[in-house]
Amino acid sequence: MSRNVTNITHTTSLTPPVPLSPTQDKGTVTFEEKWPTMRPTVLKLLRQECVSRSEWQDLFWAVHKVCLWDEKGPPKVQKALQDDILDFISHAQAVRHTGRERERESVRVYVSDVYIYL
């Protein structure tokens, strides 16, 4: 009885890590390319609106790719987030101020009406 035995050798070699996407080389993902798709989800989160699981995962993945592949990606993401957060705060303060002015005017009208009947 004859047996065919193939010689299998195991080699271990240190190979460089595989890129996240085999079709992308370093430097092909940029902040400017990804931010327009990331920003709507960021704004929803700021406004405390519902964000789907896929939107959340897409945002996480886009931020990860930008920070990994764009050399200046992390500070650009930080700056864009900071700008949007400061805009949101300014808008919220303006709305709050407008609301307070309306309340004060309502109180003035109420007080003047009360004095008429006293």
N, CA and C atoms as an extended XYZ file, in Angstrom:
354
Properties=species:S:1:pos:R:3:atomname:S:1:resname:S:1:resid:I:1 pbc="F F F"
N         0.838       -1.163        0.000 N   MET     1
C         0.000        0.000        0.000 CA  MET     1
C         0.895        1.242        0.000 C   MET     1
N         0.638        2.117       -0.941 N   SER     2
C         1.468        3.317       -0.983 CA  SER     2
C         0.629        4.532       -0.598 C   SER     2
N         1.254        5.439        0.065 N   ARG     3
C         0.572        6.660        0.509 CA  ARG     3
C         1.276        7.865       -0.081 C   ARG     3
N         0.464        8.769       -0.557 N   ASN     4
C         1.018       10.047       -0.985 CA  ASN     4
C         0.931       11.014        0.179 C   ASN     4
N         2.032       11.440        0.606 N   VAL     5
C         2.075       12.393        1.711 CA  VAL     5
C         2.734       13.658        1.193 C   VAL     5
N         2.030       14.727        1.345 N   THR     6
C         2.613       15.999        0.924 CA  THR     6
C         3.301       16.639        2.110 C   THR     6
N         4.380       17.205        1.833 N   ASN     7
C         5.151       17.852        2.880 CA  ASN     7
C         4.592       19.255        3.113 C   ASN     7
N         4.053       19.468        4.270 N   ILE     8
C         3.492       20.765        4.637 CA  ILE     8
C         4.447       21.409        5.621 C   ILE     8
N         4.906       22.542        5.274 N   THR     9
C         5.793       23.258        6.190 CA  THR     9
C         5.095       24.513        6.667 C   THR     9
N         5.268       24.778        7.887 N   HIS    10
C         4.701       25.985        8.486 CA  HIS    10
C         5.815       26.994        8.640 C   HIS    10
N         5.590       28.144        8.104 N   THR    11
C         6.576       29.204        8.272 CA  THR    11
C         5.930       30.349        9.018 C   THR    11
N         6.672       30.888        9.873 N   THR    12
C         6.187       32.071       10.582 CA  THR    12
C         7.044       33.236       10.143 C   THR    12
N         6.414       34.226        9.696 N   SER    13
C         7.143       35.427        9.308 CA  SER    13
C         6.390       36.640        9.825 C   SER    13
N         7.126       37.626       10.111 N   LEU    14
C         6.505       38.864       10.562 CA  LEU    14
C         6.107       39.660        9.338 C   LEU    14
N         4.831       39.794        9.164 N   THR    15
C         4.333       40.557        8.026 CA  THR    15
C         3.719       41.840        8.547 C   THR    15
N         3.773       42.876        7.760 N   PRO    16
C         3.162       44.126        8.220 CA  PRO    16
C         1.662       43.960        8.368 C   PRO    16
N         1.049       44.741        9.259 N   PRO    17
C        -0.402       44.634        9.437 CA  PRO    17
C        -1.136       44.969        8.147 C   PRO    17
N        -2.250       44.312        7.977 N   VAL    18
C        -3.074       44.523        6.791 CA  VAL    18
C        -3.857       45.811        6.982 C   VAL    18
N        -3.903       46.685        5.973 N   PRO    19
C        -4.694       47.912        6.102 CA  PRO    19
C        -6.164       47.592        6.338 C   PRO    19
N        -6.879       48.557        6.888 N   LEU    20
C        -8.295       48.357        7.170 CA  LEU    20
C        -9.075       47.977        5.924 C   LEU    20
N        -8.748       48.568        4.830 N   SER    21
C        -9.416       48.247        3.577 CA  SER    21
C        -8.341       47.969        2.541 C   SER    21
N        -8.365       46.793        1.919 N   PRO    22
C        -7.301       46.467        0.985 CA  PRO    22
C        -7.255       47.385       -0.221 C   PRO    22
N        -8.339       48.094       -0.504 N   THR    23
C        -8.352       48.960       -1.681 CA  THR    23
C        -7.846       50.359       -1.378 C   THR    23
N        -7.597       50.643       -0.093 N   GLN    24
C        -7.173       51.985        0.273 CA  GLN    24
C        -5.730       51.971        0.745 C   GLN    24
N        -4.964       52.897        0.267 N   ASP    25
C        -3.611       53.091        0.746 CA  ASP    25
C        -3.623       54.218        1.754 C   ASP    25
N        -2.563       54.285        2.538 N   LYS    26
C        -2.473       55.354        3.532 CA  LYS    26
C        -2.570       56.710        2.842 C   LYS    26
N        -3.352       57.577        3.413 N   GLY    27
C        -3.490       58.914        2.875 CA  GLY    27
C        -4.671       59.102        1.942 C   GLY    27
N        -5.425       58.068        1.654 N   THR    28
C        -6.543       58.233        0.733 CA  THR    28
C        -7.815       58.663        1.441 C   THR    28
N        -7.904       58.467        2.746 N   VAL    29
C        -9.071       58.904        3.500 CA  VAL    29
C        -8.711       60.234        4.143 C   VAL    29
N        -9.486       61.254        3.831 N   THR    30
C        -9.196       62.571        4.390 CA  THR    30
C       -10.381       63.081        5.197 C   THR    30
N       -10.085       63.996        6.090 N   PHE    31
C       -11.123       64.632        6.886 CA  PHE    31
C       -12.135       65.326        5.985 C   PHE    31
N       -11.620       66.062        4.999 N   GLU    32
C       -12.491       66.829        4.105 CA  GLU    32
C       -13.452       65.923        3.340 C   GLU    32
N       -13.031       64.724        3.062 N   GLU    33
C       -13.879       63.766        2.345 CA  GLU    33
C       -14.963       63.192        3.255 C   GLU    33
N       -14.626       62.928        4.508 N   LYS    34
C       -15.539       62.228        5.415 CA  LYS    34
C       -16.420       63.150        6.258 C   LYS    34
N       -15.977       64.377        6.544 N   TRP    35
C       -16.731       65.241        7.457 CA  TRP    35
C       -18.166       65.512        6.998 C   TRP    35
N       -18.411       65.745        5.707 N   PRO    36
C       -19.800       65.981        5.294 CA  PRO    36
C       -20.743       64.818        5.615 C   PRO    36
N       -20.235       63.602        5.681 N   THR    37
C       -21.089       62.466        6.042 CA  THR    37
C       -21.146       62.264        7.553 C   THR    37
N       -20.149       62.775        8.276 N   MET    38
C       -20.110       62.616        9.727 CA  MET    38
C       -20.932       63.692       10.441 C   MET    38
N       -20.926       64.884        9.911 N   ARG    39
C       -21.509       66.042       10.595 CA  ARG    39
C       -23.005       65.906       10.900 C   ARG    39
N       -23.831       65.402        9.986 N   PRO    40
C       -25.254       65.289       10.332 CA  PRO    40
C       -25.506       64.443       11.583 C   PRO    40
N       -24.759       63.376       11.758 N   THR    41
C       -24.921       62.542       12.949 CA  THR    41
C       -24.430       63.282       14.184 C   THR    41
N       -23.332       64.003       14.062 N   VAL    42
C       -22.821       64.798       15.182 CA  VAL    42
C       -23.866       65.821       15.611 C   VAL    42
N       -24.482       66.496       14.650 N   LEU    43
C       -25.502       67.496       14.983 CA  LEU    43
C       -26.721       66.855       15.634 C   LEU    43
N       -27.106       65.666       15.177 N   LYS    44
C       -28.217       64.956       15.823 CA  LYS    44
C       -27.880       64.654       17.278 C   LYS    44
N       -26.655       64.225       17.531 N   LEU    45
C       -26.245       63.931       18.903 CA  LEU    45
C       -26.261       65.196       19.756 C   LEU    45
N       -25.807       66.309       19.206 N   LEU    46
C       -25.832       67.573       19.947 CA  LEU    46
C       -27.253       67.986       20.304 C   LEU    46
N       -28.163       67.777       19.382 N   ARG    47
C       -29.569       68.151       19.612 CA  ARG    47
C       -30.325       67.087       20.400 C   ARG    47
N       -29.619       66.027       20.778 N   GLN    48
C       -30.190       64.903       21.523 CA  GLN    48
C       -31.339       64.259       20.762 C   GLN    48
N       -31.161       64.153       19.445 N   GLU    49
C       -32.134       63.473       18.598 CA  GLU    49
C       -31.762       61.996       18.501 C   GLU    49
N       -32.724       61.196       18.078 N   CYS    50
C       -32.470       59.763       17.923 CA  CYS    50
C       -31.447       59.525       16.811 C   CYS    50
N       -30.518       58.636       17.096 N   VAL    51
C       -29.507       58.229       16.122 CA  VAL    51
C       -29.579       56.715       16.022 C   VAL    51
N       -29.727       56.223       14.808 N   SER    52
C       -29.829       54.774       14.627 CA  SER    52
C       -28.483       54.109       14.903 C   SER    52
N       -28.539       52.828       15.129 N   ARG    53
C       -27.323       52.064       15.373 CA  ARG    53
C       -26.365       52.171       14.189 C   ARG    53
N       -26.907       52.102       12.980 N   SER    54
C       -26.034       52.171       11.800 CA  SER    54
C       -25.396       53.558       11.672 C   SER    54
N       -26.152       54.627       12.001 N   GLU    55
C       -25.569       55.973       11.962 CA  GLU    55
C       -24.434       56.100       12.977 C   GLU    55
N       -24.680       55.560       14.179 N   TRP    56
C       -23.677       55.617       15.236 CA  TRP    56
C       -22.421       54.845       14.814 C   TRP    56
N       -22.611       53.647       14.272 N   GLN    57
C       -21.476       52.836       13.844 CA  GLN    57
C       -20.746       53.473       12.667 C   GLN    57
N       -21.492       54.065       11.735 N   ASP    58
C       -20.859       54.746       10.600 CA  ASP    58
C       -20.022       55.936       11.080 C   ASP    58
N       -20.547       56.676       12.049 N   LEU    59
C       -19.801       57.806       12.597 CA  LEU    59
C       -18.519       57.324       13.273 C   LEU    59
N       -18.649       56.296       14.091 N   PHE    60
C       -17.483       55.750       14.788 CA  PHE    60
C       -16.426       55.291       13.788 C   PHE    60
N       -16.856       54.574       12.760 N   TRP    61
C       -15.935       54.050       11.756 CA  TRP    61
C       -15.284       55.188       10.962 C   TRP    61
N       -16.055       56.205       10.605 N   ALA    62
C       -15.505       57.334        9.845 CA  ALA    62
C       -14.478       58.100       10.674 C   ALA    62
N       -14.781       58.339       11.944 N   VAL    63
C       -13.828       59.027       12.820 CA  VAL    63
C       -12.554       58.195       12.947 C   VAL    63
N       -12.722       56.901       13.118 N   HIS    64
C       -11.569       56.005       13.238 CA  HIS    64
C       -10.700       56.073       11.985 C   HIS    64
N       -11.332       56.004       10.813 N   LYS    65
C       -10.568       56.032        9.562 CA  LYS    65
C        -9.863       57.369        9.371 C   LYS    65
N       -10.553       58.456        9.653 N   VAL    66
C        -9.940       59.779        9.488 CA  VAL    66
C        -8.741       59.923       10.429 C   VAL    66
N        -8.917       59.506       11.675 N   CYS    67
C        -7.825       59.635       12.642 CA  CYS    67
C        -6.663       58.704       12.314 C   CYS    67
N        -6.951       57.598       11.669 N   LEU    68
C        -5.909       56.635       11.334 CA  LEU    68
C        -5.169       57.001       10.057 C   LEU    68
N        -5.891       57.432        9.031 N   TRP    69
C        -5.285       57.602        7.713 CA  TRP    69
C        -4.903       59.030        7.372 C   TRP    69
N        -5.593       60.010        7.909 N   ASP    70
C        -5.261       61.408        7.624 CA  ASP    70
C        -4.302       61.888        8.712 C   ASP    70
N        -3.105       62.272        8.326 N   GLU    71
C        -2.096       62.669        9.311 CA  GLU    71
C        -2.571       63.814       10.197 C   GLU    71
N        -3.319       64.735        9.635 N   LYS    72
C        -3.829       65.863       10.412 CA  LYS    72
C        -5.294       65.664       10.781 C   LYS    72
N        -5.776       64.433       10.672 N   GLY    73
C        -7.177       64.129       10.935 CA  GLY    73
C        -7.628       64.399       12.353 C   GLY    73
N        -6.911       63.896       13.382 N   PRO    74
C        -7.385       64.110       14.754 CA  PRO    74
C        -7.579       65.576       15.130 C   PRO    74
N        -6.617       66.478       14.854 N   PRO    75
C        -6.892       67.874       15.216 CA  PRO    75
C        -8.009       68.502       14.383 C   PRO    75
N        -8.174       68.036       13.139 N   LYS    76
C        -9.267       68.567       12.310 CA  LYS    76
C       -10.620       68.128       12.863 C   LYS    76
N       -10.709       66.873       13.291 N   VAL    77
C       -11.958       66.376       13.892 CA  VAL    77
C       -12.243       67.158       15.170 C   VAL    77
N       -11.219       67.327       16.003 N   GLN    78
C       -11.399       68.057       17.252 CA  GLN    78
C       -11.869       69.487       16.995 C   GLN    78
N       -11.254       70.161       16.036 N   LYS    79
C       -11.622       71.546       15.715 CA  LYS    79
C       -13.051       71.635       15.192 C   LYS    79
N       -13.422       70.715       14.306 N   ALA    80
C       -14.780       70.727       13.754 CA  ALA    80
C       -15.809       70.472       14.849 C   ALA    80
N       -15.524       69.517       15.741 N   LEU    81
C       -16.438       69.240       16.851 CA  LEU    81
C       -16.531       70.451       17.779 C   LEU    81
N       -15.391       71.053       18.070 N   GLN    82
C       -15.381       72.227       18.936 CA  GLN    82
C       -16.208       73.358       18.329 C   GLN    82
N       -16.047       73.593       17.038 N   ASP    83
C       -16.818       74.646       16.366 CA  ASP    83
C       -18.315       74.366       16.428 C   ASP    83
N       -18.713       73.124       16.139 N   ASP    84
C       -20.139       72.783       16.175 CA  ASP    84
C       -20.701       72.872       17.587 C   ASP    84
N       -19.928       72.460       18.576 N   ILE    85
C       -20.396       72.527       19.965 CA  ILE    85
C       -20.555       73.982       20.399 C   ILE    85
N       -19.579       74.822       20.068 N   LEU    86
C       -19.681       76.245       20.432 CA  LEU    86
C       -20.850       76.923       19.721 C   LEU    86
N       -21.082       76.577       18.450 N   ASP    87
C       -22.248       77.114       17.733 CA  ASP    87
C       -23.544       76.675       18.403 C   ASP    87
N       -23.596       75.415       18.802 N   PHE    88
C       -24.785       74.888       19.463 CA  PHE    88
C       -25.031       75.622       20.781 C   PHE    88
N       -23.973       75.833       21.556 N   ILE    89
C       -24.108       76.534       22.840 CA  ILE    89
C       -24.576       77.969       22.623 C   ILE    89
N       -23.981       78.652       21.647 N   SER    90
C       -24.388       80.036       21.354 CA  SER    90
C       -25.856       80.107       20.966 C   SER    90
N       -26.277       79.175       20.122 N   HIS    91
C       -27.677       79.147       19.699 CA  HIS    91
C       -28.594       78.865       20.892 C   HIS    91
N       -28.212       77.914       21.736 N   ALA    92
C       -29.035       77.581       22.905 CA  ALA    92
C       -29.139       78.772       23.850 C   ALA    92
N       -28.042       79.503       24.031 N   GLN    93
C       -28.080       80.681       24.898 CA  GLN    93
C       -28.959       81.773       24.310 C   GLN    93
N       -28.920       81.939       22.994 N   ALA    94
C       -29.763       82.949       22.343 CA  ALA    94
C       -31.235       82.596       22.499 C   ALA    94
N       -31.564       81.335       22.341 N   VAL    95
C       -32.953       80.892       22.506 CA  VAL    95
C       -33.394       81.104       23.945 C   VAL    95
N       -32.524       80.777       24.891 N   ARG    96
C       -32.857       80.958       26.301 CA  ARG    96
C       -33.064       82.439       26.609 C   ARG    96
N       -32.205       83.299       26.075 N   HIS    97
C       -32.319       84.746       26.296 CA  HIS    97
C       -33.633       85.276       25.722 C   HIS    97
N       -33.982       84.833       24.515 N   THR    98
C       -35.237       85.252       23.892 CA  THR    98
C       -36.426       84.806       24.736 C   THR    98
N       -36.362       83.600       25.261 N   GLY    99
C       -37.433       83.092       26.119 CA  GLY    99
C       -37.582       83.906       27.387 C   GLY    99
N       -36.453       84.291       27.974 N   ARG   100
C       -36.499       85.111       29.192 CA  ARG   100
C       -37.096       86.487       28.912 C   ARG   100
N       -36.740       87.068       27.777 N   GLU   101
C       -37.294       88.377       27.415 CA  GLU   101
C       -38.810       88.286       27.262 C   GLU   101
N       -39.282       87.219       26.645 N   ARG   102
C       -40.736       87.040       26.491 CA  ARG   102
C       -41.402       86.893       27.849 C   ARG   102
N       -40.760       86.140       28.750 N   GLU   103
C       -41.316       85.966       30.087 CA  GLU   103
C       -41.369       87.306       30.825 C   GLU   103
N       -40.309       88.084       30.731 N   ARG   104
C       -40.285       89.397       31.395 CA  ARG   104
C       -41.381       90.309       30.853 C   ARG   104
N       -41.553       90.300       29.547 N   GLU   105
C       -42.596       91.128       28.938 CA  GLU   105
C       -43.976       90.668       29.407 C   GLU   105
N       -44.171       89.366       29.501 N   SER   106
C       -45.458       88.843       29.985 CA  SER   106
C       -45.709       89.278       31.423 C   SER   106
N       -44.677       89.257       32.248 N   VAL   107
C       -44.814       89.686       33.642 CA  VAL   107
C       -45.138       91.178       33.695 C   VAL   107
N       -44.482       91.983       32.875 N   ARG   108
C       -44.769       93.427       32.845 CA  ARG   108
C       -46.231       93.686       32.481 C   ARG   108
N       -46.708       93.004       31.458 N   VAL   109
C       -48.104       93.171       31.036 CA  VAL   109
C       -49.037       92.733       32.156 C   VAL   109
N       -48.736       91.610       32.803 N   TYR   110
C       -49.572       91.104       33.892 CA  TYR   110
C       -49.613       92.113       35.038 C   TYR   110
N       -48.447       92.632       35.414 N   VAL   111
C       -48.384       93.593       36.521 CA  VAL   111
C       -49.159       94.858       36.171 C   VAL   111
N       -49.017       95.350       34.955 N   SER   112
C       -49.756       96.562       34.573 CA  SER   112
C       -51.257       96.295       34.573 C   SER   112
N       -51.685       95.106       34.164 N   ASP   113
C       -53.112       94.766       34.194 CA  ASP   113
C       -53.620       94.657       35.623 C   ASP   113
N       -52.814       94.129       36.505 N   VAL   114
C       -53.224       93.987       37.903 CA  VAL   114
C       -53.400       95.366       38.531 C   VAL   114
N       -52.504       96.299       38.254 N   TYR   115
C       -52.614       97.650       38.811 CA  TYR   115
C       -53.875       98.365       38.344 C   TYR   115
N       -54.346       98.023       37.164 N   ILE   116
C       -55.577       98.640       36.665 CA  ILE   116
C       -56.753       98.261       37.560 C   ILE   116
N       -56.774       97.027       38.036 N   TYR   117
C       -57.908       96.540       38.827 CA  TYR   117
C       -57.761       96.800       40.314 C   TYR   117
N       -56.665       97.357       40.748 N   LEU   118
C       -56.496       97.620       42.185 CA  LEU   118
C       -57.018       98.936       42.590 C   LEU   118
